[in-house]
Amino acid sequence: MEKLKSFIMTSLLGGVIVILPVVILLVVFGWVFNFITNLIQPLTDLIVAKSDVREIIADGLVLAITLAVCFFVGLVVRTRFGGFIFHLIEQRLLKVAPGYTLIKETVMQFLGSKRAPFSSVVLARIFENDTLVTAFVMDEHANGMCTVFVPTGPNPTTGFIYHLKPKYVYRVDVSVEDAMRTIISCGAGSSKLIEKSRHKI
């Protein structure tokens, strides 16, 4: 009976592990698609009203036009004159708008135009003594200092930000995923972090 119960539970859990990520991915894709189509709906309605094409084809046309406009604007901004005009508009108008800088930096990180956060795992001496904490490099500065984020376990979405001299930051050759697992498990499995430090601790 116990073997049957264990078989049923492990099979059910295995199915959930396989299916749940796929379902979540489909839900996210559906949300993004609905968001974009709602955003371009006025243009889609205009194309449908002016022609006999179906709405989904109109959505595709609007997306193609939007991508073409983005490409054209990108070409213009790459020129010296276009870059100067954009910089002028950004400094005088856009940066005055609340939240513009945050939104721009988020988009640049999402598209890979900036170094993504949580891209480097480190052990940090945040108190400048023998205490080491698992941290992620968020930014590096011209004077050599590092800004690190120290997440709290088991919830890595909260934590503390520290600005440290480089001598208190030890690079570790482990993936962000492996480091996150040790945080979620409240430190279990942290031996790899200690073993793969690039510097003598």
C-alpha positions in Angstrom: 0.0 0.0 0.0 2.8 2.4 0.9 4.6 1.6 -2.4 1.4 2.3 -4.3 0.9 5.6 -2.5 4.5 6.6 -3.1 4.2 5.6 -6.8 1.0 7.7 -7.2 2.5 10.8 -5.4 5.9 10.7 -7.3 4.1 10.3 -10.6 1.7 13.1 -9.8 4.6 15.4 -8.7 6.6 14.5 -11.8 3.6 15.4 -14.0 3.1 18.7 -12.2 6.9 19.6 -12.6 6.6 18.9 -16.3 3.3 20.6 -17.0 3.3 23.6 -14.6 6.2 25.5 -16.2 4.7 25.0 -19.7 1.3 26.3 -18.5 2.9 29.3 -16.8 4.9 30.0 -20.0 1.7 29.9 -22.1 -0.1 32.2 -19.6 2.8 34.7 -19.8 2.8 34.6 -23.6 -0.9 35.0 -23.7 -0.8 38.0 -21.4 2.0 39.6 -23.4 0.1 39.0 -26.7 -3.2 40.4 -25.2 -1.3 43.4 -23.9 0.3 44.2 -27.2 -2.9 43.6 -29.2 -4.9 45.9 -26.9 -2.2 48.5 -27.2 -2.4 48.5 -31.0 -6.1 48.0 -31.1 -7.0 51.5 -32.4 -4.7 51.1 -35.4 -6.0 47.5 -36.0 -9.6 48.8 -36.0 -8.6 51.5 -38.5 -7.1 48.9 -40.9 -10.1 46.6 -40.5 -12.5 49.5 -41.2 -10.6 50.6 -44.3 -10.1 47.1 -45.8 -11.6 43.6 -45.8 -8.7 42.0 -44.0 -9.3 39.9 -40.8 -8.4 41.3 -37.4 -5.5 38.9 -36.8 -4.0 40.0 -40.2 -4.5 43.6 -39.2 -2.7 42.9 -35.9 0.2 41.5 -37.9 0.4 44.5 -40.2 0.4 46.9 -37.3 3.1 45.0 -35.6 5.2 45.0 -38.8 4.7 48.7 -39.2 5.6 49.3 -35.5 8.8 47.3 -36.0 9.6 49.2 -39.2 9.2 52.5 -37.3 11.4 51.3 -34.5 14.1 50.3 -37.1 13.9 53.7 -38.8 14.1 55.6 -35.5 17.1 53.4 -34.6 18.8 54.3 -37.9 18.2 58.0 -37.3 19.5 57.9 -33.7 22.7 56.2 -34.9 23.6 59.3 -36.9 25.4 62.1 -35.3 22.6 64.6 -35.9 19.8 62.2 -34.9 21.7 61.3 -31.7 22.2 65.0 -30.9 18.5 65.7 -31.4 17.4 62.7 -29.3 19.9 63.6 -26.5 18.5 67.2 -26.5 14.9 66.0 -26.3 15.7 63.4 -23.6 17.5 65.9 -21.4 15.0 68.8 -21.8 11.7 66.9 -21.8 11.8 63.1 -21.2 14.0 63.0 -18.1 11.7 65.6 -16.5 8.8 63.1 -16.8 8.5 61.0 -13.5 9.6 57.4 -14.0 11.2 57.9 -17.4 14.7 57.0 -16.3 13.6 53.9 -14.4 11.5 52.7 -17.3 14.4 53.2 -19.8 16.9 51.4 -17.6 14.5 48.5 -17.1 13.9 48.2 -20.8 17.6 48.4 -21.6 18.3 45.6 -19.1 15.5 43.5 -20.4 16.8 43.8 -24.0 20.4 43.2 -23.0 21.6 46.7 -23.8 23.0 47.0 -20.2 24.7 44.4 -18.1 21.9 42.6 -16.3 21.7 42.6 -12.5 22.4 39.3 -10.7 25.0 38.5 -13.4 27.9 37.9 -11.0 27.9 35.9 -7.8 30.3 37.0 -5.0 31.1 36.4 -1.4 31.2 39.8 0.3 32.7 41.0 3.6 30.0 43.5 4.3 31.3 44.3 7.8 34.9 44.3 6.7 35.7 41.4 9.0 35.6 37.6 8.7 31.9 37.4 8.1 31.0 36.4 4.5 27.6 36.8 2.8 26.3 35.5 -0.5 25.8 38.6 -2.8 25.3 39.6 -6.4 27.2 42.4 -8.1 24.6 45.1 -9.3 27.0 47.8 -10.4 30.8 48.5 -10.7 32.1 52.1 -10.4 35.0 54.0 -11.9 36.8 54.2 -8.6 36.8 50.4 -8.4 34.0 50.1 -5.8 31.2 47.5 -6.2 27.5 47.8 -5.4 26.2 44.5 -4.2 22.8 43.1 -3.3 22.6 40.7 -0.4 19.3 38.8 -0.6 17.6 37.4 2.5 16.7 33.7 2.7 14.4 32.0 1.9 13.0 35.0 0.0 15.6 36.4 -2.4 13.4 39.2 -3.6 14.2 41.2 -0.5 17.6 42.2 0.9 20.1 44.9 1.4 22.4 47.0 -0.8 26.0 47.6 0.1 28.8 49.7 -1.6 32.1 48.0 -1.0 35.8 48.3 -1.8 36.9 45.6 -4.3 39.1 43.9 -1.6 36.0 43.0 0.3 34.3 41.3 -2.8 35.3 37.7 -3.8 34.2 36.5 -7.2 32.7 33.0 -7.2 32.6 30.6 -10.2 29.0 29.4 -9.7 25.9 30.2 -11.7 23.2 32.7 -10.4 20.8 29.8 -10.3 23.0 27.7 -8.0 23.5 30.7 -5.7 19.8 31.4 -5.6 19.1 27.8 -4.6 21.3 28.2 -1.6 19.5 31.3 -0.6 16.0 29.8 -1.0 17.2 26.7 1.0 18.6 29.0 3.8 22.2 28.2 3.1 22.0 24.5 2.3 24.4 23.5 -0.4 26.7 26.6 0.1 29.9 24.5 0.0 30.2 25.1 -3.7 30.3 28.9 -3.1 33.2 28.5 -0.7 35.1 26.0 -2.9 34.8 28.0 -6.1 35.9 31.4 -4.8 38.4 32.9 -7.2 40.4 34.4 -4.3 41.9 33.0 -1.2 39.5 33.7 1.6 
